[in-house]
C-alpha cells in the first residue's frame, strides 16, 4: 500500500500525522485521497483548478517528479512525498 509523507508545515490539517497509508494507484490518486481525508490540506497542495501549487515539490521514492506527473503509477511500498518550498528573506 503506497504512503504519502506530509511535511511538518502541512501537518495542521492532518492533526500531526506525518505518514498516511493510501490505496491510490497514481500519484494524483494518492494526493486526492489524502486531501479528501483531511479538510484544509487541499488548499495547501492544489490551486483552484486542481493543479499542484507551483511552490509544492513532489517526490516518489526519493526522486523528484514534475508537478504535472499526477498520472504516474505507484504501488506497493512506494512513497509519495509532498515537500513545501519555504521562502525566506
Secondary structure, 3 states (H helix, E strand, C coil): CCEEECCHHHCCCCCCCCEEECCCCEHHHHHHHHHHHCCCCHHHHECCCCCECCCEEEEECCEEECCCCCCCECCCCCEEEEEECCCCC
